[in-house]
Amino acid sequence: MAELRLERPLGGAAGLLVFGAAAAAAPWFVEGSTLQLAVEVCVMIAMAQAWNLLAGYTGFVSVGQQAFIGLGAYALFAAAVHGGINPFLAVPLGGLVAAGIGMLAAPALFRLRGPHFAIGTWVLAELFRIAFTHSAWFGGASGLTLARVLRGVNPETRVQLTYWLALALALGTTLALFALLRSPWGLALRTVRDNEASAQSVGVDVARVKRRVFVVAAFITGCAGAVSYLQTMFVTSNAAFTVEWSALIIFVVIIGGLGTLEGPILGTLIYFALREALADYGTWYVIALGAFAIAVMMIAPEGLWGRLARATGWRLFPSTLRLRR
């Protein structure tokens, strides 16, 4: 007799928790520049996991995730500069603002399909970029700064607090999505991705599933944007809402492995390794990244982790159903 069962976890979640506990002690052993790099890595992992939830598990390719990055960043800066809220406590506010806007935008965006949906998300991001550029309350084209708000905070303490926020965001996002994808809702996501009509026929509320996953991805991305610009202490509309964010996120997920939780982590580590190794080569750095991405897509269309998992059967975060006898 055969039945469909979820694969048993191979300790990936437990290993991630152990790693997180060890990584939390890093501020006492590493220098500030290394912590700042670690913040970038953690933020990118969270952003990539959120985009992968949309594209890899639900089938909606967005090129406008920078809309929620900018919204999360500006929500934090506005709360700190105009509202007097501690910026380190305002990170969840950035996620909530992004999620709220995502909830309002989702009904209109999901009327679009395929490339039209992708372009629609980019247009949304451009609308926000133009609006924030011409808003004096948000600093106009000059943006906002946290220099005055954080004047009395020790720079070393600021870096440490930002690092802990970024680490918690990366670990929390990965573990939360792992739990979500192993739940009935995770099965509903993949059903919608494969065939919306079939999903509807077996009782899946397709509209609700799409709306919820879009809002969840917006919340994660908004928090990541808030943490990213909290580290720089300065935000402008042209930087926060640039499409380069989405291009980088897509690059990371594609080379790591679309539709896997391990892929965004691997892709992020590879990207930053390449960036640090090739940063001194000017424009050749960009060319090398493009050539590497093309090579990966030709050799391993499923991404590097997807290729490895197919060859070895390794899955640190298994979330799919397998036929068992």
SELUMFI-125999 format. One line per 8 residues: their letters; for each residue y negated, z negated, x negated of N, C-alpha, C. Coordinates in steps of 0.2 Angstrom, whole numbers. Each point is the difference from the previous one (the first is absolute). Last residue first. Example, Ala and Ser with C-alpha at 12.3 -4.5 7.8 and 13.67 -1.06 7.14 Angstrom:
% SELUMFI-125999
sa	11,-35,-64,-6,-1,-4,-5,-3,4 | 28,0,-2,-6,0,4,-6,0,-4;
//
This chain:
% SELUMFI-125999
rrlrltsp	-18,-1,-29,7,-1,4,2,-7,0 | -26,12,-1,5,-5,-4,7,0,5 | -26,14,-4,6,0,4,6,-4,-4 | -27,-4,-2,5,3,-3,6,0,5 | -29,-4,0,7,-1,3,5,4,-3 | -24,-9,-12,3,5,4,7,-2,3 | -15,-11,-16,-3,-1,6,3,5,5 | 1,-12,-27,3,4,5,-2,-1,7;
flrwgtar	-8,-6,-25,-2,-1,7,3,4,5 | 6,3,-22,-2,-7,-1,-2,-3,7 | 17,19,-8,-5,-1,5,-2,-7,0 | 17,20,-13,-4,-6,-1,-5,0,6 | 17,17,-6,1,-4,6,-4,-6,0 | 1,19,-17,3,-6,-1,2,-4,6 | -11,22,1,5,0,-6,4,-6,-1 | -18,1,16,5,5,2,6,0,-5;
alrgwlge	-19,-13,-5,4,-3,6,6,5,2 | -16,8,-16,4,-5,-3,5,-3,5 | -16,15,8,5,4,-4,5,-6,-3 | -19,-8,12,5,4,4,6,3,-4 | -18,-9,-12,4,-5,3,5,3,5 | -16,14,-9,5,-2,-5,4,-6,2 | -7,20,17,-4,-5,-4,5,-3,-5 | 5,18,15,0,-6,4,-3,-6,-4;
paimmvai	2,22,-9,-4,0,6,0,-6,4 | 5,7,-26,3,-6,5,-5,0,6 | -2,17,-17,6,-3,-2,3,-4,5 | -21,10,4,5,5,-1,7,-3,-1 | -19,-14,2,1,3,7,6,6,-1 | -8,-11,-20,4,-5,5,2,4,6 | -15,12,-14,7,-1,-3,5,-4,4 | -23,1,6,3,7,2,7,-1,-3;
afaglaiv	-14,-18,-5,2,0,7,4,7,2 | -8,-2,-22,5,-5,1,2,0,7 | -18,13,-6,6,3,-3,6,-5,1 | -22,-8,6,2,6,4,7,3,-2 | -9,-17,-14,2,-3,7,2,6,4 | -10,7,-20,7,-3,-1,3,-3,6 | -22,8,1,5,6,0,7,-3,-1 | -18,-15,-1,1,2,7,5,6,0;
ywtgydal	-6,-9,-21,4,-5,4,1,2,7 | -13,13,-15,7,2,-1,4,-6,4 | -24,0,-2,3,4,5,8,1,0 | -7,-19,-16,-5,3,4,4,4,6 | 10,-15,-17,0,7,-1,-4,4,5 | 5,-24,-2,-5,2,-5,0,7,-1 | 14,-12,16,-7,0,2,-4,2,-6 | 25,-2,2,-3,7,0,-8,-1,1;
aerlafyi	16,-18,1,2,3,-6,-4,6,-1 | -4,-14,19,-1,-3,-6,2,4,-6 | 5,9,21,-7,-1,-1,-2,-3,-6 | 23,2,5,-3,6,-2,-7,0,-1 | 10,-19,9,3,1,-7,-3,6,-3 | -4,-5,23,-5,-4,-5,3,1,-7 | 12,12,16,-6,2,0,-5,-4,-5 | 22,-7,5,0,6,-5,-7,3,0;
ltglipge	4,-19,14,1,-2,-7,-1,6,-5 | -1,4,24,-6,-3,-3,1,-2,-7 | 19,9,11,-5,5,-1,-7,-3,-3 | 18,-14,6,2,4,-6,-6,5,-1 | -2,-12,19,0,-5,-5,1,4,-7 | 2,12,21,-7,-2,-2,0,-5,-6 | 22,5,7,-3,6,-2,-8,-1,-2 | 16,-16,11,0,0,-7,-4,5,-3;
ltglggii	4,-1,23,-4,-5,-2,-1,-1,-8 | 5,23,15,3,-5,-3,-5,-6,-2 | -5,22,9,5,-2,4,4,-6,-3 | -11,17,-17,-2,-1,7,6,-3,4 | -5,-1,-27,5,1,5,-2,-2,7 | -12,3,-23,5,-6,0,5,1,5 | -17,16,-3,4,0,-6,5,-6,0 | -14,3,19,4,6,-1,4,-1,-6;
vvfiilas	-16,-17,5,6,0,4,4,6,-1 | -20,-1,-12,4,-6,-2,7,0,4 | -17,16,5,3,2,-6,5,-6,-2 | -14,-3,19,6,5,1,3,2,-6 | -18,-14,-2,5,-4,3,6,5,2 | -19,9,-10,3,-5,-5,6,-3,4 | -14,13,13,3,5,-5,4,-5,-5 | -14,-11,15,6,3,3,4,4,-4;
wevtfaan	-20,-8,-9,4,-6,2,7,3,3 | -18,15,-4,4,-1,-6,4,-6,1 | -17,7,16,7,2,1,5,-1,-6 | -22,-16,6,2,7,-3,7,2,1 | -15,-20,7,3,5,5,2,6,-3 | -9,-18,-13,5,-3,4,3,5,5 | -18,6,-15,6,-2,-4,6,-2,4 | -21,7,9,3,5,-3,6,-1,-4;
stvfmtql	-13,-17,11,4,4,4,3,6,-3 | -4,-23,-13,-4,5,2,4,4,5 | 1,-26,-13,3,5,4,-5,5,2 | 7,-22,-18,-5,4,2,3,6,4 | 11,-18,-11,-6,-4,2,-5,5,2 | 24,2,-9,-6,4,-3,-7,-4,2 | 21,-8,10,0,-1,-8,-6,3,-3 | 2,2,23,-1,-7,-2,0,-1,-7;
ysvagacg	7,20,10,-7,0,-2,-3,-7,-1 | 24,3,5,-2,4,-6,-8,0,-1 | 9,-12,18,2,-3,-6,-2,4,-6 | -3,9,22,-4,-6,-1,1,-4,-7 | 13,18,7,-6,3,-2,-5,-6,-1 | 22,-5,8,0,3,-7,-7,2,-3 | 2,-7,23,1,-6,-5,0,3,-7 | 1,17,16,-7,-4,0,0,-6,-4;
tifaavvf	20,12,3,-4,3,-4,-7,-3,-1 | 16,-9,15,2,-1,-7,-5,3,-5 | -3,3,23,-1,-7,-2,1,-1,-7 | 5,21,10,-7,-1,-1,-1,-7,-3 | 22,6,6,-2,3,-6,-7,-1,-2 | 7,-8,21,3,-4,-6,-2,3,-7 | -6,12,20,-4,-6,-1,3,-5,-6 | 12,20,6,-6,2,-3,-5,-6,-1;
vrrkvrav	21,-4,11,1,2,-8,-6,2,-3 | -1,-4,24,2,-6,-4,0,1,-8 | -2,19,15,-6,-4,0,1,-6,-4 | 19,13,4,-5,3,-4,-6,-3,-1 | 16,-9,15,2,0,-7,-5,3,-5 | -4,2,23,-1,-7,-2,2,-1,-7 | 4,21,11,-7,-1,-1,-2,-7,-3 | 23,6,6,-3,3,-6,-7,-1,-2;
dvgvsqas	20,-14,12,-7,2,2,-3,3,-6 | 27,1,6,-5,-3,-5,-7,2,3 | 22,5,10,-4,-6,2,-5,-2,-5 | 15,20,0,4,-6,-1,-4,-7,1 | -10,22,1,6,1,5,4,-7,0 | -19,4,-15,-2,-2,7,6,0,4 | 4,7,-22,-2,-7,1,-2,-2,7 | 5,22,-4,6,-4,0,-2,-7,0;
aendrvtr	-18,14,-2,3,1,6,7,-4,1 | -12,1,-21,-3,-5,5,3,1,7 | 11,2,-25,-1,4,6,-4,-4,6 | 2,-7,-24,5,6,0,-1,4,6 | -14,-19,-3,-1,5,-6,5,6,1 | 2,-18,15,-6,3,1,-1,6,-5 | 17,-15,-4,2,4,6,-6,5,2 | -3,-17,-17,4,6,-2,2,5,5;
lalgwpsr	-11,-20,7,-4,4,-5,3,6,-2 | 13,-16,12,-5,4,4,-4,4,-4 | 13,-15,-12,4,5,3,-4,5,5 | -11,-20,-8,1,5,-5,4,6,2 | -2,-18,15,-6,4,-1,0,5,-5 | 17,-16,3,1,6,4,-6,4,0 | 3,-12,-23,0,-3,7,1,6,5 | -2,1,-24,7,-2,2,0,-2,7;
llaflalt	-21,6,-9,4,6,0,8,-2,1 | -17,-17,-2,-1,4,6,5,6,0 | 1,-14,-18,2,-4,6,-1,5,6 | -9,8,-20,8,-1,-1,3,-3,6 | -24,0,-2,3,7,2,8,0,0 | -11,-20,-8,-1,1,7,3,7,3 | 0,-4,-24,5,-5,4,-1,1,8 | -16,11,-14,7,3,-1,5,-4,4;
tglalala	-22,-8,0,1,7,4,7,3,-1 | -6,-20,-11,0,-1,7,1,6,3 | -3,1,-23,6,-3,2,1,-1,7 | -21,8,-8,6,5,-1,7,-3,2 | -19,-14,3,-1,6,4,6,5,-1 | -3,-19,-14,3,-2,7,0,6,4 | -10,3,-21,7,-1,0,3,-2,6 | -23,3,-1,3,6,-1,8,-1,0;
lwytlqvr	-13,-19,0,-1,3,7,4,7,0 | -2,-12,-20,5,-4,4,0,4,7 | -16,7,-16,7,2,-2,5,-3,5 | -22,-6,2,1,7,2,7,2,-1 | -7,-21,-8,1,0,7,1,7,3 | -4,-1,-23,6,-4,1,1,0,8 | -20,8,-9,5,5,-1,7,-3,2 | -19,-14,2,-1,6,5,6,5,-1;
tepnvgrl	-3,-18,-16,3,-2,7,0,5,5 | -10,5,-21,7,-1,-1,3,-2,7 | -23,1,-1,3,7,0,7,-1,0 | -14,-19,12,2,2,-7,4,6,0 | -19,-6,18,7,0,-1,2,2,-7 | -22,-1,11,2,-6,-2,7,-1,-2 | -10,21,9,-4,-2,-6,3,-7,-3 | 6,15,20,5,-3,-5,-3,-2,-6;
vraltlgs	-13,10,17,5,-5,4,4,-3,-5 | -14,17,-8,-4,-6,2,4,-5,3 | 10,20,-6,-3,-3,-6,-3,-7,2 | 11,19,13,2,-7,1,-3,-5,-6 | -7,25,13,2,-3,-6,1,-7,2 | -3,26,12,-1,-7,0,3,-3,-6 | -11,27,6,6,-5,1,-2,-7,0 | -12,22,-3,1,-4,-5,5,-5,0;
aggfwash	-7,16,17,4,3,-5,1,-4,-6 | -5,-14,21,-1,7,-1,4,3,-5 | 0,-24,8,-3,2,-6,-1,7,-1 | 7,-11,20,6,0,-4,-3,3,-7 | -15,-2,17,3,-7,0,6,0,-4 | -12,21,3,-3,-5,-4,3,-7,0 | 11,25,5,-2,-7,3,-3,-4,-5 | 9,23,-4,-7,0,4,-1,-7,3;
tfairfle	20,4,-11,-5,2,-5,-7,0,3 | 19,-5,13,-1,-6,-4,-6,2,-5 | 8,17,15,-3,-5,3,-2,-6,-4 | 12,18,-9,-6,2,1,-4,-6,4 | 23,-3,-5,-4,0,-6,-7,2,1 | 15,0,18,-2,-7,-2,-4,0,-6 | 8,20,8,-5,-2,4,-2,-7,-2 | 18,10,-12,-7,3,-1,-5,-3,4;
alvwtgia	22,-6,5,-3,-4,-6,-6,3,-2 | 11,10,18,-2,-7,1,-3,-3,-6 | 9,21,-3,-6,1,3,-3,-7,2 | 22,1,-9,-5,1,-5,-7,1,3 | 18,-2,15,-1,-7,-4,-5,1,-6 | 6,20,12,-3,-5,5,-2,-7,-4 | 14,16,-10,-7,2,-1,-4,-5,4 | 23,-2,2,-3,-2,-7,-7,2,-1;
fhpgrlrf	10,6,20,0,-7,0,-3,-2,-7 | 5,22,3,-6,-2,4,-1,-7,0 | 19,9,-10,-6,1,-4,-6,-2,4 | 20,-8,13,1,3,-6,-7,0,-4 | -5,-5,25,7,1,-3,-1,3,-7 | -16,-14,20,1,5,-5,7,0,-3 | -8,-16,15,0,6,4,1,6,-4 | -3,-22,-9,7,2,2,0,5,5;
lapaalmg	-21,-9,-7,3,4,-6,7,2,2 | -13,-12,16,-3,6,-1,4,4,-6 | 6,-23,5,2,5,6,-3,7,-1 | -4,-17,-17,6,3,0,2,4,6 | -21,-13,-6,1,7,-2,6,3,1 | -5,-23,5,-4,4,4,1,8,-2 | 12,-16,-13,2,-1,7,-4,5,5 | -7,-3,-23,6,4,1,3,1,7;
igaavlgg	-18,-15,-5,-2,7,0,6,5,1 | 5,-23,-3,-4,1,6,-2,8,1 | 10,-7,-20,5,1,5,-3,1,7 | -15,-4,-19,4,6,0,5,1,5 | -10,-21,-1,-5,5,2,3,7,0 | 13,-18,-8,-1,0,8,-5,6,2 | 3,-4,-23,6,3,3,0,1,7 | -17,-11,-12,0,7,-1,5,4,3;
lpvalfpn	0,-24,1,-5,3,5,-1,8,-2 | 14,-14,-14,3,2,6,-5,3,5 | -10,-7,-20,5,6,-1,4,1,6 | -17,-18,-5,-1,6,5,5,6,-1 | -1,-21,-13,3,-1,6,-1,5,5 | -9,1,-21,7,0,-1,3,-2,6 | -24,1,-1,4,7,0,7,0,-1 | -16,-18,13,3,1,-7,4,6,0;
igghvaaa	-21,-1,16,7,-2,0,3,1,-7 | -23,5,10,1,-6,-4,7,-2,0 | -11,20,11,3,-6,4,1,-6,-4 | -9,21,-10,-4,-1,6,3,-7,4 | 11,7,-20,-7,1,-2,-4,-2,6 | 24,-1,2,-3,-4,-5,-7,0,-1 | 10,14,16,2,-7,2,-3,-5,-6 | -1,23,-4,-5,-2,5,1,-7,2;
flayaglg	16,9,-15,-7,-1,-3,-5,-2,5 | 22,4,8,0,-6,-5,-7,-1,-3 | 4,19,13,0,-6,4,0,-6,-4 | 1,21,-11,-7,-1,3,0,-6,5 | 21,7,-10,-5,-2,-5,-7,-2,3 | 17,9,14,2,-7,-2,-5,-3,-5 | -3,22,8,-2,-4,5,2,-8,-2 | 6,18,-15,-8,-1,0,-2,-5,6;
ifaqqgvs	23,7,-2,-2,-4,-6,-7,-1,0 | 8,12,18,2,-7,0,-2,-4,-6 | -3,24,0,-4,-3,6,1,-8,0 | 13,14,-14,-6,-3,-3,-5,-3,5 | 20,12,5,1,-7,-1,-6,-3,-3 | 6,24,7,-6,-4,1,1,-7,0 | 16,18,0,-4,1,-6,-7,-4,1 | 27,-1,11,-7,-1,0,-3,2,-6;
vfgtygal	24,5,15,-3,0,-7,-8,0,1 | 23,-8,14,-7,2,1,-4,0,-7 | 24,-7,6,-1,7,0,-7,2,1 | 13,-22,-2,-2,2,6,-2,8,1 | 7,-12,-21,5,-3,5,-2,2,8 | -12,8,-21,7,0,-1,5,-2,5 | -25,1,3,3,6,-2,8,0,-1 | -12,-20,5,-2,5,5,3,7,-1;
lnwaqama	5,-19,-14,2,-2,6,-2,6,5 | -8,2,-22,7,2,1,3,-2,7 | -22,-7,-6,0,8,1,8,2,1 | -4,-23,-5,-2,2,6,0,7,2 | 7,-7,-22,5,-2,5,-3,1,7 | -15,5,-18,6,4,1,5,-1,5 | -18,-15,-4,-2,6,3,5,5,1 | 5,-20,-12,-1,-1,7,-2,6,4;
imvcveva	3,1,-24,6,-1,4,-1,-1,7 | -19,1,-13,3,7,1,7,-1,3 | -11,-20,-6,-4,3,6,3,7,1 | 9,-11,-18,2,-4,6,-4,4,6 | -6,7,-22,7,2,2,2,-3,6 | -21,-6,-8,0,7,2,7,2,2 | -3,-21,-9,-3,0,7,1,7,2 | 6,-4,-22,5,-2,5,-2,0,7;
lqltsgev	-15,5,-17,4,5,1,6,-1,5 | -15,-17,-6,-3,5,4,4,6,1 | 8,-17,-14,0,-2,7,-3,5,4 | -1,3,-23,7,1,3,0,-2,7 | -20,-5,-11,1,8,1,7,2,2 | -5,-24,-5,-3,3,6,1,7,1 | 19,-13,-14,-8,0,0,-2,4,6 | 23,-16,-1,-3,7,-2,-7,0,0;
fwpaaaaa	13,-20,6,3,3,-6,-3,7,-2 | -5,-14,20,-1,-5,-6,3,3,-6 | 0,13,21,-7,-1,-3,-1,-5,-5 | 22,6,11,-3,4,-6,-7,-2,-2 | 16,-9,18,-2,-4,-6,-4,4,-6 | 10,10,20,-6,-4,2,-2,-5,-5 | 20,14,-2,-7,4,-1,-6,-4,2 | 22,-9,4,-1,0,-8,-7,4,-1;
agfvllga	7,-1,22,-1,-7,-2,-1,0,-8 | 6,21,10,-7,-2,2,-1,-7,-2 | 21,8,-4,-5,3,-5,-7,-2,2 | 17,-7,14,1,-4,-7,-5,3,-4 | 2,11,21,-3,-7,0,0,-4,-6 | 11,21,1,-8,1,0,-3,-7,1 | 23,1,0,-2,1,-7,-8,1,0 | 11,-3,21,0,-6,-4,-2,1,-7;
agglprel	1,19,14,-5,-4,2,0,-7,-4 | 17,16,-5,-7,2,-2,-5,-4,2 | 25,-1,2,-4,-5,-3,-7,2,-2 | 16,13,13,3,-1,-7,-4,-5,-4 | 4,5,28,-4,-1,-5,3,-1,-7 | 13,12,20,-1,-7,-2,-5,1,-6 | 2,18,20,2,-2,-6,-2,-7,-2 | 3,8,25,-5,0,-5,4,-2,-6;
rleam	14,13,19,-3,-7,-2,-5,1,-5 | 17,13,19,-6,1,-4,-2,-7,-2 | 26,8,5,-6,-3,3,-6,1,-5 | 29,6,5,-6,1,-4,-6,-2,4 | 29,-3,-1,-6,0,4,-6,0,-4;
//
